[in-house]
C-alpha cells in the first residue's frame, strides 16, 4: 500500500467485488404483504472518505471496542440508516496523519448476516491482493429454497414414525429434566473440538 491512497484502492476493489455481490448495490423495497425484496437497481453502496488530523498511536486503546470515536470512523449520513430505499452497505475509509488508515463497514442485516459479511470481506481482500474473482462465489438462487407447489414426500423417514415406547419413556422422565445455561470459553471449546 506504500505510496497508494487506501481510499482509492478500497473503492476501486469494492466496485469489482460488488459485481459478484450485486444485490448489495440495490435497495430494499416493500412488496405485496409487506414482503421485503431487493431491487437490484445498481444505485450502489455509500462510500465515505475521511482524513483524521491525528496519528493512530495517539488514540491508544480507545480505538478498540467500545470506541468513543465510532461516529468519526463510521459517519452516519442522515437518511442512510433506514431499511426501505436506503443503501445496504456504508463503507468509510479514514486516513490518519501517520499514513495508516481505518475501514468501517455498516450493513443492513436484512440482506447480509455476519458470516455473509465475512465472506464478502474475504472476497474484497482477495481482489485487493490481485485475484480476478473471489475464491468463494456467492449464490443468489433463492428459488432453490422454495417449496414445491405440490409438496410430496420423496422418501420414508422412519425416525419420525411415532414410537409408543419412546413416548412413554419420555413422559416418565419429563418431570426430572433440568434447564441450565453454560458458558463455553476458549478452553472449553478446544476441549470439545478434541
C-alpha positions as CSV (number, residue, x, y, z in Angstrom):
1,X,0.0,0.0,0.0
2,X,3.0,2.3,0.3
3,X,2.5,5.3,-2.0
4,X,-1.1,4.4,-2.7
5,X,-4.2,6.1,-1.5
6,X,-6.0,3.4,0.6
7,X,-9.4,5.0,-0.1
8,X,-8.9,4.8,-3.8
9,X,-7.6,1.2,-3.7
10,X,-10.5,0.1,-1.5
11,X,-13.1,2.0,-3.5
12,X,-11.9,0.5,-6.8
13,X,-11.8,-3.0,-5.5
14,X,-15.2,-2.6,-3.8
15,X,-16.7,-1.8,-7.1
16,X,-15.2,-5.0,-8.5
17,X,-16.4,-7.1,-5.5
18,X,-19.9,-5.7,-5.9
19,X,-20.1,-7.2,-9.4
20,X,-20.3,-10.5,-7.7
21,X,-22.4,-9.2,-4.8
22,X,-24.6,-7.1,-6.9
23,X,-27.7,-7.2,-4.6
24,X,-25.7,-5.2,-2.1
25,X,-25.7,-2.3,-4.6
26,X,-29.5,-2.3,-4.7
27,X,-32.2,-1.1,-2.3
28,X,-34.8,-2.9,-0.3
29,X,-38.4,-2.3,-1.4
30,X,-41.7,-3.5,0.2
31,X,-43.6,-5.9,-2.0
32,X,-47.1,-7.5,-1.6
33,X,-48.0,-8.3,2.0
34,X,-45.1,-6.2,3.3
35,X,-42.6,-8.7,2.0
36,X,-39.1,-7.2,1.7
37,X,-37.4,-7.6,-1.7
38,X,-34.2,-6.4,-3.2
39,X,-34.5,-4.0,-6.1
40,X,-31.2,-4.7,-8.0
41,X,-31.1,-1.1,-9.4
42,X,-27.3,-0.6,-9.1
43,X,-27.8,2.6,-7.1
44,X,-24.6,1.5,-5.2
45,X,-23.3,1.5,-1.7
46,X,-22.4,4.6,0.3
47,X,-18.7,5.3,0.3
48,X,-17.1,7.9,2.5
49,X,-13.5,9.2,2.6
50,X,-12.3,11.0,5.7
51,X,-9.0,12.4,6.9
52,X,-8.1,12.5,10.6
53,X,-5.6,15.1,11.7
54,X,-4.1,12.7,14.3
55,X,-1.9,9.7,14.4
56,X,-3.4,6.3,15.3
57,X,-0.9,5.8,18.1
58,X,-2.3,9.0,19.8
59,X,-5.7,7.3,20.1
60,X,-4.1,4.4,22.1
61,X,-6.5,1.7,23.2
62,X,-9.5,4.0,22.8
63,X,-9.8,2.8,19.1
64,X,-10.7,-0.7,20.4
65,X,-14.4,-1.6,21.1
66,X,-16.3,0.2,22.6
67,X,-14.7,3.0,20.6
68,X,-15.6,6.6,21.6
69,X,-14.6,7.7,18.1
70,X,-17.1,5.4,16.3
71,X,-19.1,8.3,14.9
72,X,-16.0,9.8,13.4
73,X,-14.7,6.4,12.0
74,X,-18.2,5.4,10.6
75,X,-20.2,8.5,9.9
76,X,-23.9,8.1,9.9
77,X,-25.1,10.0,6.9
78,X,-28.6,11.3,7.7
79,X,-31.2,9.2,5.9
80,X,-28.8,6.3,5.1
81,X,-29.7,4.1,8.1
82,X,-33.2,3.1,7.3
83,X,-34.5,-0.2,5.9
84,X,-36.5,0.7,2.8
85,X,-34.9,2.6,0.0
86,X,-31.5,3.1,1.8
87,X,-28.0,1.9,0.9
88,X,-27.5,-1.7,2.0
89,X,-23.8,-1.0,2.8
90,X,-21.9,2.0,4.0
91,X,-18.1,2.0,3.9
92,X,-15.8,4.6,5.4
93,X,-12.0,4.8,4.9
94,X,-10.4,7.2,7.3
95,X,-6.8,8.2,6.6
96,X,-4.6,9.2,9.6
97,X,-1.8,11.7,9.5
98,X,0.8,8.9,10.1
99,X,-0.2,7.1,6.9
100,X,-2.2,4.4,8.5
101,X,-5.9,4.1,7.9
102,X,-9.1,2.5,9.3
103,X,-12.0,1.0,7.4
104,X,-15.5,0.9,8.8
105,X,-18.5,-1.1,7.5
106,X,-22.2,-0.8,8.2
107,X,-24.5,-3.3,6.6
108,X,-28.2,-3.8,6.5
109,X,-28.7,-7.1,8.4
110,X,-31.8,-7.8,6.4
111,X,-29.6,-8.5,3.4
112,X,-26.4,-9.9,4.9
113,X,-25.5,-11.6,8.2
114,X,-22.1,-11.7,10.0
115,X,-21.0,-14.8,8.1
116,X,-22.1,-13.4,4.8
117,X,-20.1,-10.2,5.6
118,X,-17.1,-12.3,6.5
119,X,-17.3,-14.0,3.1
120,X,-17.8,-10.6,1.4
121,X,-14.7,-9.1,3.2
122,X,-12.6,-12.1,2.3
123,X,-13.7,-11.6,-1.4
124,X,-12.8,-7.9,-1.2
125,X,-9.4,-8.8,0.4
126,X,-8.7,-11.4,-2.4
127,X,-9.4,-8.8,-5.1
128,X,-7.3,-6.2,-3.4
129,X,-4.4,-8.7,-3.4
130,X,-4.8,-9.2,-7.2
131,X,-7.3,-12.1,-7.6
132,X,-9.6,-11.7,-10.6
133,X,-12.5,-13.5,-8.9
134,X,-13.3,-14.4,-5.3
135,X,-12.4,-18.0,-4.2
136,X,-15.9,-18.4,-2.9
137,X,-18.6,-17.1,-5.2
138,X,-21.9,-16.0,-3.8
139,X,-25.1,-18.0,-4.7
140,X,-28.2,-15.9,-5.4
141,X,-30.6,-18.7,-6.4
142,X,-33.1,-18.2,-3.6
143,X,-35.6,-20.3,-5.6
144,X,-33.8,-23.5,-4.6
145,X,-35.2,-22.9,-1.1
146,X,-38.8,-22.6,-2.3
147,X,-41.3,-25.4,-1.5
148,X,-42.8,-27.4,-4.4
149,X,-46.2,-26.2,-5.5
150,X,-47.5,-29.6,-4.6
151,X,-45.4,-30.8,-1.6
152,X,-44.8,-34.5,-1.5
153,X,-42.6,-36.9,0.4
154,X,-39.7,-38.3,-1.6
155,X,-38.5,-40.9,0.9
156,X,-39.7,-42.5,4.1
157,X,-38.2,-41.0,7.3
158,X,-38.7,-43.8,9.8
159,X,-37.1,-41.7,12.5
160,X,-40.3,-39.6,12.6
161,X,-42.6,-42.6,13.0
162,X,-44.3,-42.5,16.4
163,X,-42.9,-45.0,18.7
164,X,-45.2,-45.7,21.6
165,X,-42.5,-47.0,23.9
166,X,-40.3,-43.9,23.4
167,X,-43.3,-41.6,24.1
168,X,-44.0,-43.4,27.4
169,X,-40.3,-43.3,28.3
170,X,-40.2,-39.5,27.6
171,X,-43.3,-38.8,29.7
172,X,-41.8,-40.7,32.6
173,X,-38.6,-38.5,32.7
174,X,-40.2,-35.2,31.6
175,X,-40.7,-34.0,35.2
176,X,-37.0,-34.8,36.0
177,X,-35.5,-32.5,33.3
178,X,-33.5,-29.5,34.5
179,X,-32.9,-26.4,32.4
180,X,-29.4,-24.9,32.8
181,X,-27.2,-22.4,30.9
182,X,-23.5,-22.9,30.4
183,X,-20.6,-20.6,29.3
184,X,-18.0,-22.1,26.9
185,X,-14.8,-20.2,26.8
186,X,-11.8,-20.9,24.6
187,X,-10.5,-23.6,26.9
188,X,-13.9,-25.5,26.8
189,X,-14.3,-25.0,23.0
190,X,-10.8,-26.5,22.5
191,X,-11.7,-29.5,24.7
192,X,-14.9,-30.1,22.7
193,X,-13.0,-29.9,19.4
194,X,-10.6,-32.6,20.7
